[in-house]
């Protein structure tokens, strides 16, 4: 998985509730095995389900990648 070191304020990750210390295990059901696995999130669908582990608990965080501009 990927360890989250920092989440910048006002980003989709921050708005979704992602926190420093979270470990992202999968994105949309696909295991995350490297940082390149995470790269597609910024270019693909508008919403992604991230399975994360936080303090020994498994959670699903929904990342909304919609920038509010429907004309892009």
Number of C-alpha atoms within 10 A of each C-alpha: 17 17 14 14 10 13 16 12 9 9 14 19 18 15 14 16 12 24 17 14 16 22 22 24 18 19 21 14 11 12 15 19 13 10 10 9 15 15 10 11 17 11 8 10 11 12 14 17 16 23 23 25 17 15 9 9 8 14 14 17 17 19 21 17 18 12 10 7 6 6 4 5
